[in-house]
Amino acid sequence: MPSPVTLTLESISADPEEKARARKEAREFFKLKVPVRVTAPAMRKVTKLRWHKTLAKASIRARAEKKAILWIQALGDLKGFT
């Protein structure tokens, strides 16, 4: 099954060579891994933050404190593969 990046890049051009290049770049992108020594300090900071479980609760508090909402949507565990 092709990756979402490949599908997006392939839709740009009908040129077979361009599609082949897009597929290769997508495969290389998904092979990248960031060493835990690089991500660990940032992950410790992020996981110590107090997060609201719902957008509704965050909205109520943001209005009360006149602050913006930081929305982070991620798949998987923040302490896992990044």
PyMOL Python script that loads the backbone (N, CA, C, O; Angstrom):
from pymol import cmd

cmd.read_pdbstr("""\
ATOM      1  N   MET A   1       0.851  -1.188   0.000  1.00  0.00           N
ATOM      2  CA  MET A   1       0.000   0.000   0.000  1.00  0.00           C
ATOM      3  C   MET A   1       0.886   1.237   0.000  1.00  0.00           C
ATOM      4  O   MET A   1       1.770   1.347   0.849  1.00  0.00           O
ATOM      5  N   PRO A   2       0.681   2.168  -0.920  1.00  0.00           N
ATOM      6  CA  PRO A   2       1.513   3.371  -0.971  1.00  0.00           C
ATOM      7  C   PRO A   2       1.248   4.278   0.222  1.00  0.00           C
ATOM      8  O   PRO A   2       0.142   4.318   0.759  1.00  0.00           O
ATOM      9  N   SER A   3       2.274   4.997   0.619  1.00  0.00           N
ATOM     10  CA  SER A   3       2.135   5.914   1.753  1.00  0.00           C
ATOM     11  C   SER A   3       1.341   7.143   1.337  1.00  0.00           C
ATOM     12  O   SER A   3       1.254   7.443   0.146  1.00  0.00           O
ATOM     13  N   PRO A   4       0.753   7.869   2.308  1.00  0.00           N
ATOM     14  CA  PRO A   4       0.023   9.105   1.983  1.00  0.00           C
ATOM     15  C   PRO A   4       0.892  10.129   1.280  1.00  0.00           C
ATOM     16  O   PRO A   4       0.429  10.850   0.396  1.00  0.00           O
ATOM     17  N   VAL A   5       2.176  10.190   1.682  1.00  0.00           N
ATOM     18  CA  VAL A   5       3.075  11.156   1.046  1.00  0.00           C
ATOM     19  C   VAL A   5       3.237  10.799  -0.424  1.00  0.00           C
ATOM     20  O   VAL A   5       3.209  11.678  -1.285  1.00  0.00           O
ATOM     21  N   THR A   6       3.407   9.520  -0.713  1.00  0.00           N
ATOM     22  CA  THR A   6       3.559   9.101  -2.100  1.00  0.00           C
ATOM     23  C   THR A   6       2.317   9.461  -2.908  1.00  0.00           C
ATOM     24  O   THR A   6       2.426   9.990  -4.014  1.00  0.00           O
ATOM     25  N   LEU A   7       1.158   9.179  -2.367  1.00  0.00           N
ATOM     26  CA  LEU A   7      -0.069   9.493  -3.088  1.00  0.00           C
ATOM     27  C   LEU A   7      -0.183  10.979  -3.361  1.00  0.00           C
ATOM     28  O   LEU A   7      -0.600  11.379  -4.448  1.00  0.00           O
ATOM     29  N   THR A   8       0.176  11.788  -2.406  1.00  0.00           N
ATOM     30  CA  THR A   8       0.108  13.241  -2.583  1.00  0.00           C
ATOM     31  C   THR A   8       1.096  13.693  -3.646  1.00  0.00           C
ATOM     32  O   THR A   8       0.748  14.475  -4.531  1.00  0.00           O
ATOM     33  N   LEU A   9       2.323  13.205  -3.559  1.00  0.00           N
ATOM     34  CA  LEU A   9       3.336  13.602  -4.527  1.00  0.00           C
ATOM     35  C   LEU A   9       3.006  13.073  -5.915  1.00  0.00           C
ATOM     36  O   LEU A   9       3.252  13.754  -6.911  1.00  0.00           O
ATOM     37  N   GLU A  10       2.455  11.872  -5.991  1.00  0.00           N
ATOM     38  CA  GLU A  10       2.113  11.307  -7.289  1.00  0.00           C
ATOM     39  C   GLU A  10       1.012  12.095  -7.972  1.00  0.00           C
ATOM     40  O   GLU A  10       0.980  12.182  -9.200  1.00  0.00           O
ATOM     41  N   SER A  11       0.124  12.662  -7.201  1.00  0.00           N
ATOM     42  CA  SER A  11      -0.992  13.384  -7.801  1.00  0.00           C
ATOM     43  C   SER A  11      -0.554  14.692  -8.460  1.00  0.00           C
ATOM     44  O   SER A  11      -1.333  15.306  -9.189  1.00  0.00           O
ATOM     45  N   ILE A  12       0.681  15.122  -8.214  1.00  0.00           N
ATOM     46  CA  ILE A  12       1.180  16.369  -8.790  1.00  0.00           C
ATOM     47  C   ILE A  12       1.436  16.219 -10.288  1.00  0.00           C
ATOM     48  O   ILE A  12       1.218  17.154 -11.059  1.00  0.00           O
ATOM     49  N   SER A  13       1.891  15.057 -10.686  1.00  0.00           N
ATOM     50  CA  SER A  13       2.346  14.891 -12.059  1.00  0.00           C
ATOM     51  C   SER A  13       1.928  13.539 -12.619  1.00  0.00           C
ATOM     52  O   SER A  13       1.799  12.560 -11.885  1.00  0.00           O
ATOM     53  N   ALA A  14       1.722  13.502 -13.913  1.00  0.00           N
ATOM     54  CA  ALA A  14       1.425  12.233 -14.584  1.00  0.00           C
ATOM     55  C   ALA A  14       2.712  11.611 -15.121  1.00  0.00           C
ATOM     56  O   ALA A  14       2.692  10.487 -15.622  1.00  0.00           O
ATOM     57  N   ASP A  15       3.815  12.320 -15.023  1.00  0.00           N
ATOM     58  CA  ASP A  15       5.096  11.852 -15.540  1.00  0.00           C
ATOM     59  C   ASP A  15       5.574  10.635 -14.738  1.00  0.00           C
ATOM     60  O   ASP A  15       5.741  10.742 -13.523  1.00  0.00           O
ATOM     61  N   PRO A  16       5.800   9.482 -15.382  1.00  0.00           N
ATOM     62  CA  PRO A  16       6.231   8.271 -14.665  1.00  0.00           C
ATOM     63  C   PRO A  16       7.537   8.464 -13.886  1.00  0.00           C
ATOM     64  O   PRO A  16       7.695   7.918 -12.794  1.00  0.00           O
ATOM     65  N   GLU A  17       8.468   9.237 -14.444  1.00  0.00           N
ATOM     66  CA  GLU A  17       9.738   9.472 -13.740  1.00  0.00           C
ATOM     67  C   GLU A  17       9.514  10.292 -12.469  1.00  0.00           C
ATOM     68  O   GLU A  17      10.139  10.036 -11.440  1.00  0.00           O
ATOM     69  N   GLU A  18       8.629  11.269 -12.548  1.00  0.00           N
ATOM     70  CA  GLU A  18       8.299  12.091 -11.377  1.00  0.00           C
ATOM     71  C   GLU A  18       7.630  11.243 -10.306  1.00  0.00           C
ATOM     72  O   GLU A  18       7.917  11.399  -9.119  1.00  0.00           O
ATOM     73  N   LYS A  19       6.747  10.356 -10.714  1.00  0.00           N
ATOM     74  CA  LYS A  19       6.080   9.470  -9.763  1.00  0.00           C
ATOM     75  C   LYS A  19       7.084   8.534  -9.098  1.00  0.00           C
ATOM     76  O   LYS A  19       7.003   8.289  -7.895  1.00  0.00           O
ATOM     77  N   ALA A  20       8.023   8.012  -9.874  1.00  0.00           N
ATOM     78  CA  ALA A  20       9.042   7.119  -9.314  1.00  0.00           C
ATOM     79  C   ALA A  20       9.894   7.870  -8.288  1.00  0.00           C
ATOM     80  O   ALA A  20      10.219   7.339  -7.227  1.00  0.00           O
ATOM     81  N   ARG A  21      10.251   9.114  -8.621  1.00  0.00           N
ATOM     82  CA  ARG A  21      11.040   9.930  -7.682  1.00  0.00           C
ATOM     83  C   ARG A  21      10.252  10.192  -6.406  1.00  0.00           C
ATOM     84  O   ARG A  21      10.803  10.121  -5.308  1.00  0.00           O
ATOM     85  N   ALA A  22       8.964  10.493  -6.549  1.00  0.00           N
ATOM     86  CA  ALA A  22       8.117  10.755  -5.385  1.00  0.00           C
ATOM     87  C   ALA A  22       8.025   9.525  -4.493  1.00  0.00           C
ATOM     88  O   ALA A  22       8.111   9.634  -3.270  1.00  0.00           O
ATOM     89  N   ARG A  23       7.852   8.354  -5.101  1.00  0.00           N
ATOM     90  CA  ARG A  23       7.796   7.120  -4.310  1.00  0.00           C
ATOM     91  C   ARG A  23       9.099   6.897  -3.540  1.00  0.00           C
ATOM     92  O   ARG A  23       9.080   6.545  -2.360  1.00  0.00           O
ATOM     93  N   LYS A  24      10.227   7.105  -4.216  1.00  0.00           N
ATOM     94  CA  LYS A  24      11.534   6.902  -3.580  1.00  0.00           C
ATOM     95  C   LYS A  24      11.716   7.875  -2.407  1.00  0.00           C
ATOM     96  O   LYS A  24      12.165   7.474  -1.333  1.00  0.00           O
ATOM     97  N   GLU A  25      11.372   9.137  -2.609  1.00  0.00           N
ATOM     98  CA  GLU A  25      11.505  10.129  -1.536  1.00  0.00           C
ATOM     99  C   GLU A  25      10.614   9.782  -0.345  1.00  0.00           C
ATOM    100  O   GLU A  25      11.028   9.928   0.805  1.00  0.00           O
ATOM    101  N   ALA A  26       9.411   9.330  -0.617  1.00  0.00           N
ATOM    102  CA  ALA A  26       8.506   8.959   0.468  1.00  0.00           C
ATOM    103  C   ALA A  26       9.060   7.781   1.257  1.00  0.00           C
ATOM    104  O   ALA A  26       9.016   7.783   2.488  1.00  0.00           O
ATOM    105  N   ARG A  27       9.582   6.774   0.561  1.00  0.00           N
ATOM    106  CA  ARG A  27      10.166   5.618   1.270  1.00  0.00           C
ATOM    107  C   ARG A  27      11.334   6.056   2.143  1.00  0.00           C
ATOM    108  O   ARG A  27      11.459   5.601   3.280  1.00  0.00           O
ATOM    109  N   GLU A  28      12.190   6.930   1.628  1.00  0.00           N
ATOM    110  CA  GLU A  28      13.333   7.414   2.401  1.00  0.00           C
ATOM    111  C   GLU A  28      12.872   8.219   3.618  1.00  0.00           C
ATOM    112  O   GLU A  28      13.441   8.094   4.703  1.00  0.00           O
ATOM    113  N   PHE A  29      11.842   9.041   3.431  1.00  0.00           N
ATOM    114  CA  PHE A  29      11.323   9.843   4.538  1.00  0.00           C
ATOM    115  C   PHE A  29      10.864   8.959   5.691  1.00  0.00           C
ATOM    116  O   PHE A  29      11.170   9.238   6.850  1.00  0.00           O
ATOM    117  N   PHE A  30      10.136   7.901   5.375  1.00  0.00           N
ATOM    118  CA  PHE A  30       9.599   7.052   6.433  1.00  0.00           C
ATOM    119  C   PHE A  30      10.654   6.168   7.080  1.00  0.00           C
ATOM    120  O   PHE A  30      10.374   5.526   8.092  1.00  0.00           O
ATOM    121  N   LYS A  31      11.854   6.117   6.525  1.00  0.00           N
ATOM    122  CA  LYS A  31      12.958   5.364   7.142  1.00  0.00           C
ATOM    123  C   LYS A  31      13.675   6.198   8.208  1.00  0.00           C
ATOM    124  O   LYS A  31      14.396   5.656   9.046  1.00  0.00           O
ATOM    125  N   LEU A  32      13.471   7.528   8.171  1.00  0.00           N
ATOM    126  CA  LEU A  32      14.172   8.410   9.104  1.00  0.00           C
ATOM    127  C   LEU A  32      13.736   8.144  10.541  1.00  0.00           C
ATOM    128  O   LEU A  32      12.550   7.973  10.822  1.00  0.00           O
ATOM    129  N   LYS A  33      14.694   8.113  11.427  1.00  0.00           N
ATOM    130  CA  LYS A  33      14.408   7.982  12.855  1.00  0.00           C
ATOM    131  C   LYS A  33      15.288   8.980  13.592  1.00  0.00           C
ATOM    132  O   LYS A  33      16.457   9.166  13.254  1.00  0.00           O
ATOM    133  N   VAL A  34      14.721   9.608  14.582  1.00  0.00           N
ATOM    134  CA  VAL A  34      15.467  10.571  15.382  1.00  0.00           C
ATOM    135  C   VAL A  34      15.933   9.853  16.645  1.00  0.00           C
ATOM    136  O   VAL A  34      15.123   9.231  17.333  1.00  0.00           O
ATOM    137  N   PRO A  35      17.226   9.930  16.961  1.00  0.00           N
ATOM    138  CA  PRO A  35      17.725   9.242  18.153  1.00  0.00           C
ATOM    139  C   PRO A  35      17.046   9.745  19.425  1.00  0.00           C
ATOM    140  O   PRO A  35      16.743  10.931  19.554  1.00  0.00           O
ATOM    141  N   VAL A  36      16.815   8.831  20.354  1.00  0.00           N
ATOM    142  CA  VAL A  36      16.130   9.177  21.601  1.00  0.00           C
ATOM    143  C   VAL A  36      16.906  10.232  22.391  1.00  0.00           C
ATOM    144  O   VAL A  36      16.293  11.024  23.108  1.00  0.00           O
ATOM    145  N   ARG A  37      18.220  10.265  22.280  1.00  0.00           N
ATOM    146  CA  ARG A  37      19.010  11.270  23.006  1.00  0.00           C
ATOM    147  C   ARG A  37      18.660  12.686  22.543  1.00  0.00           C
ATOM    148  O   ARG A  37      18.831  13.649  23.289  1.00  0.00           O
ATOM    149  N   VAL A  38      18.171  12.803  21.313  1.00  0.00           N
ATOM    150  CA  VAL A  38      17.769  14.109  20.784  1.00  0.00           C
ATOM    151  C   VAL A  38      16.356  14.459  21.249  1.00  0.00           C
ATOM    152  O   VAL A  38      16.088  15.602  21.617  1.00  0.00           O
ATOM    153  N   THR A  39      15.464  13.489  21.234  1.00  0.00           N
ATOM    154  CA  THR A  39      14.062  13.766  21.551  1.00  0.00           C
ATOM    155  C   THR A  39      13.731  13.697  23.035  1.00  0.00           C
ATOM    156  O   THR A  39      12.769  14.327  23.473  1.00  0.00           O
ATOM    157  N   ALA A  40      14.496  12.954  23.816  1.00  0.00           N
ATOM    158  CA  ALA A  40      14.172  12.727  25.224  1.00  0.00           C
ATOM    159  C   ALA A  40      13.998  14.020  26.033  1.00  0.00           C
ATOM    160  O   ALA A  40      13.008  14.136  26.755  1.00  0.00           O
ATOM    161  N   PRO A  41      14.910  14.990  25.949  1.00  0.00           N
ATOM    162  CA  PRO A  41      14.717  16.215  26.743  1.00  0.00           C
ATOM    163  C   PRO A  41      13.410  16.943  26.405  1.00  0.00           C
ATOM    164  O   PRO A  41      12.711  17.415  27.302  1.00  0.00           O
ATOM    165  N   ALA A  42      13.090  17.029  25.132  1.00  0.00           N
ATOM    166  CA  ALA A  42      11.845  17.700  24.732  1.00  0.00           C
ATOM    167  C   ALA A  42      10.631  16.908  25.198  1.00  0.00           C
ATOM    168  O   ALA A  42       9.645  17.493  25.644  1.00  0.00           O
ATOM    169  N   MET A  43      10.692  15.596  25.101  1.00  0.00           N
ATOM    170  CA  MET A  43       9.566  14.760  25.517  1.00  0.00           C
ATOM    171  C   MET A  43       9.334  14.870  27.025  1.00  0.00           C
ATOM    172  O   MET A  43       8.190  14.850  27.479  1.00  0.00           O
ATOM    173  N   ARG A  44      10.408  14.987  27.799  1.00  0.00           N
ATOM    174  CA  ARG A  44      10.243  15.156  29.250  1.00  0.00           C
ATOM    175  C   ARG A  44       9.497  16.442  29.553  1.00  0.00           C
ATOM    176  O   ARG A  44       8.626  16.468  30.422  1.00  0.00           O
ATOM    177  N   LYS A  45       9.836  17.514  28.837  1.00  0.00           N
ATOM    178  CA  LYS A  45       9.155  18.792  29.056  1.00  0.00           C
ATOM    179  C   LYS A  45       7.685  18.703  28.656  1.00  0.00           C
ATOM    180  O   LYS A  45       6.814  19.152  29.401  1.00  0.00           O
ATOM    181  N   VAL A  46       7.406  18.137  27.507  1.00  0.00           N
ATOM    182  CA  VAL A  46       6.034  18.059  26.999  1.00  0.00           C
ATOM    183  C   VAL A  46       5.166  17.193  27.895  1.00  0.00           C
ATOM    184  O   VAL A  46       4.018  17.545  28.166  1.00  0.00           O
ATOM    185  N   THR A  47       5.688  16.079  28.356  1.00  0.00           N
ATOM    186  CA  THR A  47       4.872  15.170  29.168  1.00  0.00           C
ATOM    187  C   THR A  47       4.633  15.710  30.575  1.00  0.00           C
ATOM    188  O   THR A  47       3.751  15.213  31.276  1.00  0.00           O
ATOM    189  N   LYS A  48       5.393  16.713  31.004  1.00  0.00           N
ATOM    190  CA  LYS A  48       5.161  17.319  32.316  1.00  0.00           C
ATOM    191  C   LYS A  48       4.072  18.391  32.265  1.00  0.00           C
ATOM    192  O   LYS A  48       3.552  18.803  33.302  1.00  0.00           O
ATOM    193  N   LEU A  49       3.731  18.840  31.060  1.00  0.00           N
ATOM    194  CA  LEU A  49       2.671  19.843  30.930  1.00  0.00           C
ATOM    195  C   LEU A  49       1.336  19.238  31.327  1.00  0.00           C
ATOM    196  O   LEU A  49       1.101  18.045  31.139  1.00  0.00           O
ATOM    197  N   ARG A  50       0.461  20.079  31.881  1.00  0.00           N
ATOM    198  CA  ARG A  50      -0.885  19.616  32.224  1.00  0.00           C
ATOM    199  C   ARG A  50      -1.782  19.876  31.029  1.00  0.00           C
ATOM    200  O   ARG A  50      -2.007  21.024  30.648  1.00  0.00           O
ATOM    201  N   TRP A  51      -2.289  18.812  30.443  1.00  0.00           N
ATOM    202  CA  TRP A  51      -3.119  18.901  29.246  1.00  0.00           C
ATOM    203  C   TRP A  51      -4.571  18.669  29.614  1.00  0.00           C
ATOM    204  O   TRP A  51      -4.872  17.857  30.489  1.00  0.00           O
ATOM    205  N   HIS A  52      -5.471  19.375  28.951  1.00  0.00           N
ATOM    206  CA  HIS A  52      -6.899  19.120  29.110  1.00  0.00           C
ATOM    207  C   HIS A  52      -7.272  17.907  28.276  1.00  0.00           C
ATOM    208  O   HIS A  52      -6.713  17.689  27.201  1.00  0.00           O
ATOM    209  N   LYS A  53      -8.204  17.128  28.766  1.00  0.00           N
ATOM    210  CA  LYS A  53      -8.619  15.916  28.055  1.00  0.00           C
ATOM    211  C   LYS A  53      -9.572  16.221  26.903  1.00  0.00           C
ATOM    212  O   LYS A  53      -9.667  15.438  25.958  1.00  0.00           O
ATOM    213  N   THR A  54     -10.279  17.348  26.972  1.00  0.00           N
ATOM    214  CA  THR A  54     -11.235  17.687  25.911  1.00  0.00           C
ATOM    215  C   THR A  54     -11.049  19.125  25.474  1.00  0.00           C
ATOM    216  O   THR A  54     -10.565  19.967  26.230  1.00  0.00           O
ATOM    217  N   LEU A  55     -11.442  19.391  24.236  1.00  0.00           N
ATOM    218  CA  LEU A  55     -11.380  20.751  23.720  1.00  0.00           C
ATOM    219  C   LEU A  55     -12.363  21.654  24.462  1.00  0.00           C
ATOM    220  O   LEU A  55     -12.098  22.841  24.652  1.00  0.00           O
ATOM    221  N   ALA A  56     -13.491  21.093  24.879  1.00  0.00           N
ATOM    222  CA  ALA A  56     -14.492  21.889  25.607  1.00  0.00           C
ATOM    223  C   ALA A  56     -13.910  22.440  26.907  1.00  0.00           C
ATOM    224  O   ALA A  56     -14.087  23.617  27.221  1.00  0.00           O
ATOM    225  N   LYS A  57     -13.215  21.586  27.661  1.00  0.00           N
ATOM    226  CA  LYS A  57     -12.601  22.044  28.919  1.00  0.00           C
ATOM    227  C   LYS A  57     -11.513  23.078  28.650  1.00  0.00           C
ATOM    228  O   LYS A  57     -11.394  24.061  29.381  1.00  0.00           O
ATOM    229  N   ALA A  58     -10.726  22.859  27.609  1.00  0.00           N
ATOM    230  CA  ALA A  58      -9.665  23.808  27.266  1.00  0.00           C
ATOM    231  C   ALA A  58     -10.268  25.152  26.860  1.00  0.00           C
ATOM    232  O   ALA A  58      -9.737  26.206  27.210  1.00  0.00           O
ATOM    233  N   SER A  59     -11.377  25.112  26.120  1.00  0.00           N
ATOM    234  CA  SER A  59     -12.043  26.352  25.680  1.00  0.00           C
ATOM    235  C   SER A  59     -12.552  27.166  26.859  1.00  0.00           C
ATOM    236  O   SER A  59     -12.386  28.386  26.892  1.00  0.00           O
ATOM    237  N   ILE A  60     -13.163  26.504  27.814  1.00  0.00           N
ATOM    238  CA  ILE A  60     -13.679  27.200  29.004  1.00  0.00           C
ATOM    239  C   ILE A  60     -12.547  27.891  29.746  1.00  0.00           C
ATOM    240  O   ILE A  60     -12.654  29.060  30.117  1.00  0.00           O
ATOM    241  N   ARG A  61     -11.473  27.164  29.957  1.00  0.00           N
ATOM    242  CA  ARG A  61     -10.342  27.745  30.691  1.00  0.00           C
ATOM    243  C   ARG A  61      -9.665  28.858  29.888  1.00  0.00           C
ATOM    244  O   ARG A  61      -9.276  29.881  30.452  1.00  0.00           O
ATOM    245  N   ALA A  62      -9.524  28.663  28.586  1.00  0.00           N
ATOM    246  CA  ALA A  62      -8.891  29.689  27.743  1.00  0.00           C
ATOM    247  C   ALA A  62      -9.690  30.983  27.760  1.00  0.00           C
ATOM    248  O   ALA A  62      -9.118  32.071  27.831  1.00  0.00           O
ATOM    249  N   ARG A  63     -11.012  30.867  27.694  1.00  0.00           N
ATOM    250  CA  ARG A  63     -11.854  32.072  27.753  1.00  0.00           C
ATOM    251  C   ARG A  63     -11.710  32.766  29.104  1.00  0.00           C
ATOM    252  O   ARG A  63     -11.594  33.990  29.173  1.00  0.00           O
ATOM    253  N   ALA A  64     -11.719  31.983  30.169  1.00  0.00           N
ATOM    254  CA  ALA A  64     -11.623  32.554  31.516  1.00  0.00           C
ATOM    255  C   ALA A  64     -10.296  33.284  31.727  1.00  0.00           C
ATOM    256  O   ALA A  64     -10.246  34.326  32.379  1.00  0.00           O
ATOM    257  N   GLU A  65      -9.223  32.723  31.166  1.00  0.00           N
ATOM    258  CA  GLU A  65      -7.892  33.310  31.349  1.00  0.00           C
ATOM    259  C   GLU A  65      -7.475  34.205  30.185  1.00  0.00           C
ATOM    260  O   GLU A  65      -6.377  34.763  30.186  1.00  0.00           O
ATOM    261  N   LYS A  66      -8.367  34.339  29.177  1.00  0.00           N
ATOM    262  CA  LYS A  66      -8.063  35.132  27.987  1.00  0.00           C
ATOM    263  C   LYS A  66      -6.741  34.697  27.344  1.00  0.00           C
ATOM    264  O   LYS A  66      -5.859  35.506  27.058  1.00  0.00           O
ATOM    265  N   LYS A  67      -6.650  33.388  27.133  1.00  0.00           N
ATOM    266  CA  LYS A  67      -5.455  32.805  26.519  1.00  0.00           C
ATOM    267  C   LYS A  67      -5.851  31.973  25.305  1.00  0.00           C
ATOM    268  O   LYS A  67      -7.006  31.578  25.147  1.00  0.00           O
ATOM    269  N   ALA A  68      -4.873  31.721  24.465  1.00  0.00           N
ATOM    270  CA  ALA A  68      -5.085  30.885  23.278  1.00  0.00           C
ATOM    271  C   ALA A  68      -5.007  29.407  23.663  1.00  0.00           C
ATOM    272  O   ALA A  68      -4.534  29.054  24.743  1.00  0.00           O
ATOM    273  N   ILE A  69      -5.472  28.569  22.771  1.00  0.00           N
ATOM    274  CA  ILE A  69      -5.402  27.123  22.977  1.00  0.00           C
ATOM    275  C   ILE A  69      -4.306  26.556  22.073  1.00  0.00           C
ATOM    276  O   ILE A  69      -4.269  26.842  20.876  1.00  0.00           O
ATOM    277  N   LEU A  70      -3.432  25.766  22.645  1.00  0.00           N
ATOM    278  CA  LEU A  70      -2.420  25.049  21.873  1.00  0.00           C
ATOM    279  C   LEU A  70      -2.970  23.655  21.609  1.00  0.00           C
ATOM    280  O   LEU A  70      -3.198  22.883  22.541  1.00  0.00           O
ATOM    281  N   TRP A  71      -3.182  23.339  20.346  1.00  0.00           N
ATOM    282  CA  TRP A  71      -3.756  22.043  19.970  1.00  0.00           C
ATOM    283  C   TRP A  71      -2.656  21.230  19.308  1.00  0.00           C
ATOM    284  O   TRP A  71      -2.081  21.646  18.302  1.00  0.00           O
ATOM    285  N   ILE A  72      -2.371  20.087  19.872  1.00  0.00           N
ATOM    286  CA  ILE A  72      -1.409  19.172  19.268  1.00  0.00           C
ATOM    287  C   ILE A  72      -2.135  17.868  19.007  1.00  0.00           C
ATOM    288  O   ILE A  72      -2.717  17.269  19.911  1.00  0.00           O
ATOM    289  N   GLN A  73      -2.092  17.445  17.771  1.00  0.00           N
ATOM    290  CA  GLN A  73      -2.705  16.168  17.421  1.00  0.00           C
ATOM    291  C   GLN A  73      -1.610  15.274  16.881  1.00  0.00           C
ATOM    292  O   GLN A  73      -0.928  15.620  15.916  1.00  0.00           O
ATOM    293  N   ALA A  74      -1.448  14.131  17.504  1.00  0.00           N
ATOM    294  CA  ALA A  74      -0.404  13.206  17.091  1.00  0.00           C
ATOM    295  C   ALA A  74      -0.925  11.787  17.161  1.00  0.00           C
ATOM    296  O   ALA A  74      -1.831  11.476  17.933  1.00  0.00           O
ATOM    297  N   LEU A  75      -0.341  10.941  16.348  1.00  0.00           N
ATOM    298  CA  LEU A  75      -0.674   9.529  16.404  1.00  0.00           C
ATOM    299  C   LEU A  75       0.385   8.832  17.239  1.00  0.00           C
ATOM    300  O   LEU A  75       1.579   9.082  17.075  1.00  0.00           O
ATOM    301  N   GLY A  76      -0.044   7.979  18.114  1.00  0.00           N
ATOM    302  CA  GLY A  76       0.906   7.223  18.916  1.00  0.00           C
ATOM    303  C   GLY A  76       1.245   7.900  20.223  1.00  0.00           C
ATOM    304  O   GLY A  76       0.667   8.921  20.594  1.00  0.00           O
ATOM    305  N   ASP A  77       2.185   7.309  20.900  1.00  0.00           N
ATOM    306  CA  ASP A  77       2.620   7.762  22.222  1.00  0.00           C
ATOM    307  C   ASP A  77       3.712   8.800  22.071  1.00  0.00           C
ATOM    308  O   ASP A  77       4.671   8.582  21.330  1.00  0.00           O
ATOM    309  N   LEU A  78       3.588   9.931  22.759  1.00  0.00           N
ATOM    310  CA  LEU A  78       4.624  10.966  22.676  1.00  0.00           C
ATOM    311  C   LEU A  78       5.976  10.474  23.157  1.00  0.00           C
ATOM    312  O   LEU A  78       7.011  11.009  22.758  1.00  0.00           O
ATOM    313  N   LYS A  79       5.978   9.462  24.010  1.00  0.00           N
ATOM    314  CA  LYS A  79       7.249   8.943  24.513  1.00  0.00           C
ATOM    315  C   LYS A  79       7.846   7.900  23.576  1.00  0.00           C
ATOM    316  O   LYS A  79       8.959   7.425  23.805  1.00  0.00           O
ATOM    317  N   GLY A  80       7.124   7.544  22.537  1.00  0.00           N
ATOM    318  CA  GLY A  80       7.571   6.505  21.624  1.00  0.00           C
ATOM    319  C   GLY A  80       8.329   7.064  20.440  1.00  0.00           C
ATOM    320  O   GLY A  80       8.983   8.102  20.546  1.00  0.00           O
ATOM    321  N   PHE A  81       8.243   6.383  19.317  1.00  0.00           N
ATOM    322  CA  PHE A  81       8.917   6.781  18.090  1.00  0.00           C
ATOM    323  C   PHE A  81       8.454   8.165  17.668  1.00  0.00           C
ATOM    324  O   PHE A  81       7.253   8.435  17.657  1.00  0.00           O
ATOM    325  N   THR A  82       9.372   9.036  17.325  1.00  0.00           N
ATOM    326  CA  THR A  82       9.027  10.395  16.937  1.00  0.00           C
ATOM    327  C   THR A  82       9.377  10.631  15.498  1.00  0.00           C
ATOM    328  O   THR A  82       9.160  11.727  14.982  1.00  0.00           O
TER     329      THR A  82
END
""", "prot")
cmd.dss("prot")
cmd.show_as("cartoon", "prot")
cmd.util.cbc("prot")
cmd.orient("prot")
